Amino acid sequence: MEGFQQLDGKLSDAEKWLKKNRFRIARSGKTIAAEKGYLRETGNLVFHLSLIVVLLGIAGSSVFGMRGEAIINVGERFINTPTSYDNLAPGRFFSIANLPPFTIKANNFDATYDPETNAPLDYTLTVTTQDAIDAPLIKRTVKVNEPLTFGSTRVYLQANGYSPLVTVKDKTGAVKFEGPVPFLPQDANLTSIGAIKVPDMDPQIGFVGSFLPTAARDKVRGGFSSFPELLDPRLLVSVWKGDLKMDTGVPQSVYRIDTDEMERIGLWALRIGETYQFEVGSITFNGVIPWVNLQVVRDPGKQYALFGSILAIIGLMISLFIRQRRIWVREVNGKLEIAGLALNRLPGLEVEIQRMVSEMKGAK
């Protein structure tokens, strides 16, 4: 027991004070047992039940939802079909046939960087979307925290980089490859690596490349980019001939080349508009276009997880800040004996009992 007090008074006066201060009372003969702070247990129960709701929401998104990623160059169109994804992870009970039939064309991409720190300030992707074959075309804007929404499916702007535009010809001048090739950024300044594979040439040719948006060089790192914008773009290529191993049926990365059984026949750095001649052909660096990585997500349990999280926070706050305490009052020989117990020994009980005694004395 804590905060024991004794005073002259009537049991009815104590009962009146306890009711006034929102205690739940059980009276038996000349004793009163009172308690308040039941809301603390309610908060504790709400907190644990809410965690179950959060887990169910996450599980629902996992088994009934999907997640996929696709890199598209500016000017290209993304059609929401399984073959358009670079990787696609459907939930166990998600049917590919339920993919919403939308298309997205990337019209323009603008990235703004701080000239002092090189940190990104803003990314803006302008697109044209179509919800269905006969639906009207709609121009929309995508930002990092402002995704596109198609029903329960959201499309996020996740990453960006550059795709050098190249033309590869054989020694007769016939074009064997032409178009943009996405390169993967390796640092915040978008120093990027990639591979160009030309299996139609004889012998087969592969280019192991590095792209530098703003070219710089030092003795330690060699070639690198000093700023993420296209201020002085360079394409560094290492030319290899031999078997690209694209006919073996073994999956391989589109961004890398296995050169273990190939022979290097050239190495050069190209500015836009320059051509490098090697023994069996040539490569021309025509320009650069940006690419964006779109993340397509369907989270049917997201709302339930959010609702459960909010309830869990509310329940936790209630269980932390509501004080649960008990007070016993009994009448002995015309005097009242008052004692109490605070759950988890939370402070404040003695002060409340002292206030009870003072107010009962003042009421006489």
PyMOL commands that set and color helices and strands:
alter all, ss='L'
color gray80, all
select helices_A, chain A and resi 11-20+38-64+82-84+96-98+302-321+343-345+349-362
alter helices_A, ss='H'
color red, helices_A
select strands_A, chain A and resi 2-8+24-28+31-36+66-73+77-79+87-90+103-113+120-130+138-142+148-150+153-170+175-180+184-185+192-198+205-212+215-218+222-225+234-241+263-270+275-278+281-298+325-332+335-342
alter strands_A, ss='S'
color yellow, strands_A
deselect
rebuild
show_as cartoon
